[in-house]
Amino acid sequence: MSPRSIEIDPNIGEGLIYTKIDQLGTLKDKILLILTPSYPDQDDTFVGDTFVKSLVVELQQYFKNIVVISPIFQSYGYFKKDKLCKNYSYDNVEVYYPRCVYIPIFWLSRILMDNRLQMVERCIEEHHLHFDLIHAHFTWPSGYISARLKEKYEKPVITTIHENGDWFDQEVAMNHPLINTAWSSADALIRVNRKDVPILKRYNEQVYSIPNGFSPMFHPIDTAVARGQLGLLGDSKIIFTLGALIKRKGFNYLIDAMKQVCNQRKDVLCFIGGAGPEKGNLQGQIDRLGLGKKVRLFGSVPGDQLTLWMNACDLFVLPSLNEGNPTVMFEALGCGKPFVGTRVGGVPEVISSDDYGLLIEPADPEDLAEKILVALAREWNREAILAYAQRFTWRNITNQLISIYLGLGV
């Protein structure tokens, strides 16, 4: 497959390097190494960080090969991820899962043992892996490991900082030498929002703002057709949300808001997809509020059903307490659905107009209920949402990454 020409959207990214189209050919004999703390297994039974795999789909046409290394913890027989993740390859992509040991001492903010760097190096040596460029996803441990690999192999490093807002703020506040090294040693840093760029420039002048993107699998489908395939009967208004059932996602505030919404409208249903430790607490809250027929927790959503759910809903809601740049927001927009969510992380930079959605402050169920009611009563311009979403396809995001790669002289 021949590479596409670069078409950089001026509304995405900040200070991007512009390159000549004829430079693209210089990547076709290069190998890209991607380091990520999580990567889906061969049959997508384990689905951690699927956005990285979606990005690889777009990147692989530019390179001779892509090597993905995702160190995982040695389970000694009890950790499901360890059993699912086996090395595999597809097209021009090779995926490796070196087993590692990581023992933190949380109450002392120290690490007793962490051999992920050593096991990544061993993986490279044992499999005779070669590469010309390293792209790390997340600061820790990938960004730090990449900084050390840069020293050893003298290859340029790009680190994308996907961390949610609180996580990123904690990394800055820690002033930890290993984190500082990860940021200062990279040849380029990418932050998924614009607001944190000035902070990162304290560590590294080469900082770019590029948001996450969404896969082509998220495309518009007739709502009635999607509901039919999911077995959703009737003409109720449907709210859909998705994420790990953890406190940071703020689903308890959505449930509180639904009590108020249901007092105003009797035709609204809310479906919460995802798994996690807060499931029991959230179900207890639903039961206490008498919302058992209106709000449903239905566990993890299979990948082949996620597009159907996005299209079956009238409104996608994300009540997170903090975020980096949530992929589900782009996926909802890619299906032409309006977004209602909290003003956190990079969300306000994307939902920059009420043509695409409505925003509230986090942890405010009253305002959330009001915005949900307003959104449900409004006639949204689906075509305008779809047109806007195109700037966030992984294809467009990849074009910006390629521009940075080439700017490093790879």
N, C-alpha and C positions, 0 to 999 in steps of 0.2 A: 504494500500500500504506500503510495507516495505521500509525503507530508503535505499538509495544507499550508497555505500562506498565513502569515500572522496577521490577525485583525484585532488590534487592541482597543477595547472599549474605553474611551476616556473617562467614563463614569465609574470605572472600577480601577482599583490600584492607585498608587500614589508614587510619583517619581519613577515610573517604570522606564526601563532601558528599551529604546526602539532599535530594531535591527533590520538589516536588509533581508529580503526573502531568500536571496541566493545563499545566505549563510546556513539555512536549514539543513542543507546537505551535509554539513560538517558533523552533524550528530549521528548520521546513519551508520557510522563505524564505531560509535561510542557505546559504552555500557554504563547504565545508571544503577547505582546501589541505593535502595530505599531502606531506611531503618525505621521501624515502627513498633510500639509496644504491643500491638495487636493487629491481626490480619486474618480474614476469614479462611477456613480450611477448604479443602478441595471441593466438597459438595455443599459448602455454605451451611453446614450443621452448626458450626461455631461462627457467629456473625459479628465478632468484635471489629470495630472501626471499618465498617464496610465502605465508608467514604474514601478510604485510601485505595481500596481495590477498584472503586469506580474511577478514581483519578488515574490509576495505572492503565485502565482500558484506553483512556485517551492518550496517555504518554507513550504507550508501547510502539505506536507507529513511527515515532521519531527516532528511536534508538535501535541499535543492533540487538541488544538484549537489556532486560531489566532484571536485577537480582533484588529480591525482598528478603530481609532478615528480620525476624520477629522473635526475640528471645522470650521464652516462657518459663515459668517456674516448674522445677522438678516436683512432681506430685507424690511420688512413692505410693501410687496406687489409688489415690482418693480424689484427685482433682480432674474434673471432666475435661477441661480444656486441654490438659496434658495428653489425655487419651485420644482426643479428636484430632489434634494438630500433628500431622505427619508431613514431611517434606514432599513437595509435588511440583510439577511444572505444567505450563500451558502456553501455547503459542511461543513467544520469545521471552517468557517470564519464568523465572525459577524462584521458588519460595522455600525458605529454610526456617526451622523452628528450633534453634539450639536450646537445650535444657539448662536452666540456671538455678542458682540458690540466692535468695534475697531475704535477709533477716533484719528488719529494722527494730530499734528500741524506741518506741513511740514516746515514752515518758521522758526520755533523755534527748529526743530529737537527734538520735545518732543511728548509724547503720552498723550492725554487728558483722554482717557478711553480705556482700553483693559482688558476684562474679560475672555479671552480665557482659562487661567489657571483655573479660578474658574469654568467655565462651563465644562471643561474636568473633573475636580474633581467631579462635580455634576453628570456628566454622569456615572462615575465609581461607585458612590454611589447609584444612583437611579436604575441602572441596575445590581447592585451587581456583578460587574465585578472583576474577580481575574486574576492575571498574575504573571509570574515568571521572566520575562525579558522584557525590554523596548527597542525598536529600533525606534529612531527618524530620520525623513528625513527632511533635511534642519536645519540650526542653529536656525532661528527665524521664527515662535515662537516654533517649535516642540522641538528643542534641549533644550531651556530654560525651557519649560514646563516639559520635561522629567527630567531635573535636580531637579526641585522642587518635582516631584513625587518620585524621588529616596529618597529624604529626608523623605518624609511622609511614603512611603511604604517599604523602605529599599530593593529596587530591583535594580539589575545592569542595566546600561544604555549604549547603543551604539548609537552614532549620526553619520549619514552619511551626509557629507557636499557636497551638489550638486551644490552649488552656482556657477554662471559663474564668470569669472576672475575678472571683475570690481567689482561685488557685494562682492566677497570675500575680495578683497583689501580694499574696503570701510569698511567692518566689522572690519578688522584688524586696519585700521587707526582710526576708531571711539574710540577704546579702551573703549568701553562701558561696564560697570560692568555686565550687564545682559548677553551680548554675551560672555564675559570672563568667567562668571560662567557656561554657557552652555558648553564651551569647557573644562574648567578645572575640572568640576564635573563629566564628563562622564567617565565611566570605559574604554571606547575605542572610538577613533575617526577614522572615515574612510573618506578619501578624494578621490575624483574621478580622481585625477591626482597625479603624483609623485612630481612635482616641488614644491608644496605647503606644503609637509610633514615637511620640516625643520622649516617652520614658525609655524605650529601647535604644534610642539614639544616644543615651548616656553611655551605653556599652558598645555600640557599633554604629558607624555612620551609614552603613548600607542596610537600611530598613525599608521594607515595602509593605503596603497594605493590600492584601488580596483576600477576599472572602472565600468561604467554602462554596461548593457548587452542588448540582444535583444531576443524577443519572438520567439518560434518555428514557429509562423505564417509567419515569414519572411524566406522564403526558395526559391530556384530557380524554376522558371517557364519558359517555352520556351517564348522567347521575342515575337514571332509572335502571340502566343496564348494569352498572356497578352494584347497585343495591340488590338487584335480582340475583346476581352471581354470589352475593354474600348472604342471601336469604333474608334480607331486611324487608319486611312487609310494611305496608301503610305509607302514609304521606307525612310522617313526623319530620320536624326539623332536627337534623342530626349534627351534634358537635363531636368532633373527634380530636383526640390528643394522643401523644405517643412519647414514651421515654422510660428510663429506668425509674422504678418506684422507690425513689430516695427523697429525702427531705428537700434537697436543693431544687427539685423540679416543681415544688409548690402545688402538687395536686390537691392537697388538703384545702387550699384556698379556692381552687376551682369547685370542689365539692360544696364548700360553704356558699359560693356564688350560685351554684345550681339550685340550692334551696330557695334563694330569692328569685331566680329565673322562673322556677316552676310555680312560684306563687303568682307570677304574672302571666305565664303561658302554660297551657296544659299539653302542648304538642311538641315538647322539646325532649330529646334523648341525648345522653352524653355517654360516649364510649371511651374508656381509658385503656390504651394498649401498653403493655410492658410488664416486666417482672422486677422484683426487688424486695428488700427487707421491710419496706413500709406497707406492703400489701395488707397485712393484718390490721394495722392501724387505720388505713384508708377504708377497708371494708367495714370496720367497726363504726367509723364516722358516717358512712353511707347508711348503715342500719339505724344508728341513733337519730339521724335526720329524717328517717322514713323515705329514703330515696331509692330503695331497692328496685323499683320499677322504672326509675328514671336515669340512674347512673350505674354503669356496669364496668367492672374490672374484668378484662377477658384475656389477660396474660400476653405472652409474646406473640407478635404478629408475624406469620410466615412471610418470607420475602415476596412470594408470588401473590400474596393478598394485600400487600401494603398499598400498591397503586390503586387497587379497588377501594380500599378504605378512604384514601385521600379523595377519590372521586365521588364516593358515596355520601360524603358529608356536605353540609352547607357551610360549615365554618370550622377552621382549624384553630385551636386555642392552645397556647403554651404559657402557663403561669409561673415560669421559673423564677427563682430568687436570684440566680445569676447564670450567665451563659458566656461563651466565647462568641460563636457564630453558629447557631444551631442548624444542622443540615435539614432537619424536618421542616424548617421554615421555608427553605428554598424548594423542597419537594412539594409542599402545599401550593406554593405560588406556581410551580411548574404544572400543576393540575388545574390551575385557574381558580383556586380557592382563596378567599380572603383570610387574613391572619389576624387574630387577636392575641396579644401577648404583652409581656412586661417590658418595660423600658430598661433593658439590661444589656451589657456587652455590646456587640455589634448590631443588635436588633434594630435600634433606631436609625442606624445608617442605611439599613435595607428597607425597612418600612418607613420611608421618608415622606410618604404622602398618604392621606387617608383614602386615596384611590385604591390602595393595596391592603389596607388593614387599619386597625385601631390599637393604640398602645395605652398602657396604664403603668402606674408605679407598682413594684412587687409588694406582695403581702397585703393587698387591699381588695378583699372579696366584694365589698359593696361596689367599688368602681368597676371591678371585673364583671359583675352581674349587669351593671348598667351598659357597659360596652358590648356585652354579648347580646343584650336585648336590642340595642341600636343596630348592631351588625345583622341580626336575624331579620329585622324589619326592613333593611335596606336592599334595594336592587343594585347589585354589584355589576360592574362592567367586566365580565369574564375575559373578553378579548383584550382589554387593557392590561389586566393582570398577567395574562399569558405573554403578551408582547414584552412587558417589563421583565418577566422571569427569564427571558432568553439571555439576558446579559449574565445570568448566573449558571448557565449550563457548564458542565465540566469542560466542554470544548472551548468555551471562551476563557474559562479560568486557566486551562492548560496553555492557551496561547500566551498568556501573561507569564506563566512559569518558564516557557521556552525562551521568551525574551530575556529573562534573568539568566537562565542557563548560558545562553550565547554571550551575554554581556560579561560573563566570567571568563570568556576565552576558552571554553571547553573544546 
